[in-house]
Amino acid sequence: MTAPPSGVGAARLVARLRAAGCVFAEDEAALLLAEGLPPDALEERVRRREAGEPLELVLGWAQFAGLRVGTAAGVFVPRRRSELLVREGLAALRAVPGRSDARVVVDLCCGTGAVGLAVAVGAAAEGVDVALHAADADPLATACAAHNLRGVPGARAHTGDLYAALPAALRGRVHLLVVNAPYVPTSRVALMPPEARDHEPLTALDGGADGLDVHRRVAAGARPWLARGGALVLETSEPQAEGTLAACRAGGLAAVAVHDDDLEASCVLARA
C-alpha cells in the first residue's frame, strides 16, 4: 500500500479524486505526487484521471509482478490477475526436460509485453536464459512491448495475427507459450468498467459470443509450435475454464485448470 500523501495540496488532490469516484484516492494521489511533476503537468494528469482515464495511462506505467511496465494509449493495461501466468509459466519452464542454451518463450497477444517481461526477469533470477518473442495483432501494442523489452537481451516483438506473427523458425521450439487473449463475451463488454471499455482496444477485450473464440484459435494452433515438454499457459476466467480446457484438449493438448483465489485469477496449463 502506498503511503498516504500529506499537506494541504495533497488533501485537495485526494478530495478531487474521491469526488471523481476513485476508490483508492489516497493511493492514487500519492502516486501522482511521487512523479514530481510541475504544477501545470500535475493538473493536466489529474484532470485526465477525473475524466475517467485509467490511472496506469495517466502515470504512463503499471505495477506488475514487482516491475514497472510502460503503458500507452490504445494498449491493454496489464492486470494483477495475469501474474498467475507468470507464476505458472516459470514453473513450466523449470519442468522442461533436458538442457537448452535458452528457453524459448512466446508472449502471444502480448499487449504491453508485461507477462513476457516478468517471465524473462523471473527466469534470469533463477539463472535461466530466455529467448523472448512477443507478438500482437496491434502495432501500437508491439511498439509498446518493444519499448518495455529493450532491457531483455535478444527479445523481439512481432506484429501479426496470432501464430502468423511468429518467425517460422520457432515452430517446434517453443518451451513456453503464455497467452492473455481476450475472453470477455461480446454481450458483456458494455458492462465492463468505463476505464476498460472506453480506453482499451475492443480487440483486446471482446472474445466473441461466449468469450472463447480466440482461445479456440490459440489452442488449435499451439501444438505445432511447442517443443517437447513445452507448455501453453492461457489466461481464462473461472466460469469459462471448462470451455478453455475443452478447446485445449480438442487441440490435442493435455490440460488442467489452475485457480488462485488471492489473485482472483484462472488459467489453463496445457502440454502437447
C-alpha positions as CSV (number, residue, x, y, z in Angstrom):
1,M,0.0,0.0,0.0
2,T,1.3,3.4,-1.0
3,A,2.0,5.8,1.9
4,P,-0.8,8.4,2.2
5,P,0.1,11.9,0.9
6,S,0.4,14.8,3.4
7,G,-0.1,18.5,3.1
8,V,-2.9,20.9,2.1
9,G,-2.3,20.4,-1.6
10,A,-2.3,16.6,-1.2
11,A,-5.6,16.8,0.8
12,R,-7.2,18.8,-2.0
13,L,-6.0,16.2,-4.6
14,V,-7.4,13.3,-2.6
15,A,-10.7,15.1,-2.3
16,R,-10.8,15.7,-6.1
17,L,-10.0,12.1,-6.9
18,R,-12.5,10.8,-4.3
19,A,-15.2,13.1,-5.8
20,A,-14.4,11.6,-9.3
21,G,-15.1,8.2,-8.0
22,C,-11.6,6.9,-7.3
23,V,-12.0,4.2,-4.6
24,F,-8.3,4.3,-3.7
25,A,-8.0,8.1,-3.9
26,E,-5.2,8.4,-1.2
27,D,-3.0,5.8,-3.0
28,E,-3.6,7.4,-6.4
29,A,-2.8,10.9,-5.1
30,A,0.4,9.6,-3.6
31,L,1.5,8.0,-6.9
32,L,0.7,11.2,-8.8
33,L,2.6,13.4,-6.4
34,A,5.5,11.0,-6.4
35,E,6.1,11.8,-10.1
36,G,7.4,15.2,-9.0
37,L,5.7,17.0,-11.9
38,P,5.4,20.8,-12.3
39,P,2.0,22.1,-11.2
40,D,0.7,22.5,-14.7
41,A,1.7,19.0,-15.7
42,L,0.2,17.6,-12.5
43,E,-3.0,19.4,-13.1
44,E,-3.3,18.0,-16.6
45,R,-2.9,14.5,-15.3
46,V,-5.4,15.0,-12.5
47,R,-7.9,16.2,-15.0
48,R,-7.4,13.2,-17.2
49,R,-7.9,10.9,-14.2
50,E,-11.1,12.9,-13.2
51,A,-12.4,12.3,-16.7
52,G,-12.1,8.5,-16.2
53,E,-8.8,7.7,-17.9
54,P,-7.1,4.7,-16.2
55,L,-4.5,5.7,-13.7
56,E,-1.9,3.5,-15.4
57,L,-2.3,5.5,-18.6
58,V,-2.2,8.8,-16.7
59,L,1.0,7.7,-15.0
60,G,2.5,6.1,-18.1
61,W,3.2,2.9,-16.3
62,A,1.7,0.0,-14.4
63,Q,2.9,-2.1,-11.5
64,F,3.1,-5.7,-12.5
65,A,4.8,-8.7,-10.8
66,G,7.1,-6.3,-9.0
67,L,8.1,-4.4,-12.2
68,R,7.2,-1.0,-13.6
69,V,5.8,-1.7,-17.1
70,G,5.3,1.2,-19.5
71,T,1.8,1.8,-20.8
72,A,0.5,3.5,-23.9
73,A,-2.8,4.9,-25.1
74,G,-4.8,2.3,-27.0
75,V,-2.9,-0.7,-25.5
76,F,-4.4,-3.1,-22.9
77,V,-3.3,-2.4,-19.4
78,P,-1.8,-5.4,-17.5
79,R,-3.9,-6.7,-14.6
80,R,-2.6,-8.1,-11.4
81,R,-4.5,-11.4,-12.1
82,S,-2.2,-12.0,-15.0
83,E,0.6,-12.6,-12.5
84,L,-0.8,-16.1,-12.4
85,L,0.5,-16.6,-15.9
86,V,4.0,-15.6,-14.8
87,R,4.0,-17.9,-11.8
88,E,2.7,-20.9,-13.8
89,G,4.9,-20.1,-16.7
90,L,8.1,-20.0,-14.6
91,A,7.0,-23.4,-13.0
92,A,6.5,-24.8,-16.5
93,L,10.0,-23.7,-17.6
94,R,11.5,-25.4,-14.6
95,A,9.8,-28.6,-15.7
96,V,11.1,-28.6,-19.3
97,P,13.2,-31.8,-19.7
98,G,16.8,-31.8,-20.9
99,R,19.1,-28.8,-21.5
100,S,18.9,-25.9,-23.8
101,D,21.1,-22.9,-24.5
102,A,18.0,-20.7,-23.9
103,R,14.4,-21.4,-23.2
104,V,12.2,-20.1,-26.0
105,V,9.3,-18.0,-24.6
106,V,6.5,-16.6,-26.6
107,D,4.1,-13.9,-25.2
108,L,1.2,-14.1,-27.6
109,C,-1.4,-11.3,-27.5
110,C,1.3,-9.5,-25.6
111,G,-0.2,-6.0,-25.2
112,T,2.5,-4.1,-23.2
113,G,4.7,-7.2,-23.1
114,A,4.3,-7.3,-19.3
115,V,3.8,-11.1,-19.0
116,G,6.8,-12.0,-21.2
117,L,8.9,-9.4,-19.4
118,A,8.1,-10.7,-16.0
119,V,8.8,-14.3,-17.1
120,A,12.2,-13.3,-18.6
121,V,13.1,-11.3,-15.4
122,G,12.0,-14.2,-13.2
123,A,13.9,-16.8,-15.2
124,A,17.0,-14.7,-15.2
125,A,16.8,-14.5,-11.4
126,E,16.9,-18.3,-11.5
127,G,19.8,-18.5,-13.8
128,V,17.8,-19.5,-16.8
129,D,18.4,-17.8,-20.2
130,V,15.3,-16.9,-22.2
131,A,14.9,-16.2,-25.9
132,L,11.8,-14.0,-25.7
133,H,9.4,-13.2,-28.5
134,A,6.3,-11.0,-28.0
135,A,3.5,-10.9,-30.6
136,D,0.3,-9.0,-31.0
137,A,-2.0,-8.1,-33.9
138,D,-2.0,-4.4,-33.0
139,P,1.2,-2.4,-33.9
140,L,0.5,0.0,-31.0
141,A,0.9,-2.9,-28.7
142,T,4.0,-4.3,-30.3
143,A,5.6,-0.9,-30.3
144,C,4.9,-0.6,-26.5
145,A,6.1,-4.1,-25.9
146,A,9.3,-3.5,-27.8
147,H,10.0,-0.5,-25.6
148,N,9.3,-2.5,-22.4
149,L,11.5,-5.4,-23.6
150,R,14.5,-3.3,-24.6
151,G,16.4,-4.4,-21.5
152,V,15.9,-8.2,-22.2
153,P,18.8,-9.4,-24.4
154,G,17.7,-10.6,-27.8
155,A,14.0,-10.0,-27.1
156,R,11.9,-9.4,-30.3
157,A,8.4,-8.0,-30.9
158,H,6.3,-9.2,-33.9
159,T,3.1,-7.8,-35.3
160,G,0.5,-10.1,-36.8
161,D,-2.5,-12.4,-36.2
162,L,-1.6,-14.9,-33.5
163,Y,0.9,-17.5,-34.8
164,A,1.2,-15.8,-38.2
165,A,3.2,-13.1,-36.5
166,L,5.9,-15.6,-35.4
167,P,9.1,-16.5,-37.3
168,A,8.7,-19.9,-38.9
169,A,12.0,-21.0,-37.3
170,L,10.2,-21.1,-33.9
171,R,7.9,-24.0,-35.0
172,G,8.5,-26.9,-32.6
173,R,10.9,-24.9,-30.5
174,V,8.7,-23.0,-28.0
175,H,9.2,-24.1,-24.4
176,L,6.6,-21.7,-23.0
177,L,3.7,-20.1,-24.7
178,V,2.0,-17.5,-22.4
179,V,-1.3,-16.0,-23.7
180,N,-3.7,-13.5,-22.4
181,A,-6.1,-13.5,-25.3
182,P,-9.5,-11.6,-25.0
183,Y,-12.1,-13.7,-23.2
184,V,-15.0,-11.2,-22.4
185,P,-18.2,-12.3,-24.1
186,T,-19.4,-9.7,-26.6
187,S,-22.6,-9.1,-24.7
188,R,-20.7,-8.2,-21.5
189,V,-18.2,-5.7,-23.0
190,A,-20.7,-2.9,-22.5
191,L,-20.9,-3.9,-18.8
192,M,-17.2,-3.5,-18.2
193,P,-15.9,-0.5,-16.2
194,P,-15.6,2.6,-18.3
195,E,-11.8,2.6,-17.7
196,A,-11.6,-0.6,-19.8
197,R,-14.3,-0.2,-22.4
198,D,-13.6,3.4,-23.2
199,H,-9.8,3.4,-23.1
200,E,-8.7,-0.1,-24.2
201,P,-9.0,-1.6,-27.7
202,L,-12.1,-3.7,-28.3
203,T,-9.9,-6.4,-29.9
204,A,-8.2,-6.9,-26.5
205,L,-11.5,-7.3,-24.7
206,D,-14.1,-9.0,-27.0
207,G,-13.7,-12.7,-27.2
208,G,-16.9,-13.4,-29.2
209,A,-20.3,-14.8,-28.3
210,D,-19.1,-17.0,-25.4
211,G,-15.7,-15.2,-24.9
212,L,-13.7,-18.2,-26.2
213,D,-13.3,-17.5,-29.9
214,V,-9.7,-16.6,-29.7
215,H,-9.0,-19.3,-27.1
216,R,-10.1,-21.9,-29.6
217,R,-7.8,-20.5,-32.2
218,V,-4.9,-20.3,-29.8
219,A,-5.5,-23.9,-28.6
220,A,-6.0,-25.3,-32.1
221,G,-2.7,-23.9,-33.3
222,A,-0.4,-24.4,-30.3
223,R,0.8,-27.9,-30.7
224,P,3.0,-27.5,-33.8
225,W,4.8,-24.6,-32.1
226,L,5.6,-26.3,-28.8
227,A,8.9,-28.1,-28.2
228,R,9.0,-31.5,-26.4
229,G,7.9,-30.8,-22.9
230,G,6.8,-27.3,-23.8
231,A,3.7,-25.7,-22.2
232,L,0.8,-23.4,-23.1
233,V,-0.4,-21.2,-20.2
234,L,-3.6,-19.5,-21.2
235,E,-5.5,-17.0,-19.0
236,T,-9.2,-17.6,-18.6
237,S,-12.0,-16.9,-16.0
238,E,-13.2,-19.4,-13.5
239,P,-16.7,-19.7,-15.2
240,Q,-15.0,-20.2,-18.6
241,A,-12.3,-22.6,-17.5
242,E,-14.2,-25.7,-18.7
243,G,-14.6,-24.2,-22.1
244,T,-10.9,-23.2,-22.3
245,L,-10.0,-26.7,-21.2
246,A,-12.2,-28.3,-23.8
247,A,-10.5,-26.1,-26.5
248,C,-7.1,-27.2,-25.4
249,R,-8.0,-30.8,-25.4
250,A,-9.6,-30.5,-28.8
251,G,-6.2,-29.1,-29.9
252,G,-4.5,-32.4,-28.8
253,L,-3.1,-31.0,-25.6
254,A,-3.3,-32.4,-22.0
255,A,-4.7,-29.6,-20.0
256,V,-5.6,-28.7,-16.4
257,A,-7.2,-25.6,-14.9
258,V,-5.4,-23.6,-12.2
259,H,-7.2,-21.1,-9.9
260,D,-5.8,-18.6,-7.5
261,D,-8.3,-17.1,-5.1
262,D,-5.9,-14.4,-3.8
263,L,-5.4,-13.1,-7.4
264,E,-9.0,-13.9,-8.4
265,A,-7.4,-15.5,-11.4
266,S,-7.7,-18.6,-13.5
267,C,-5.6,-20.1,-16.3
268,V,-5.3,-23.4,-18.2
269,L,-1.9,-25.2,-18.3
270,A,-1.6,-27.4,-21.3
271,R,1.1,-29.6,-22.8
272,A,1.5,-31.5,-26.0
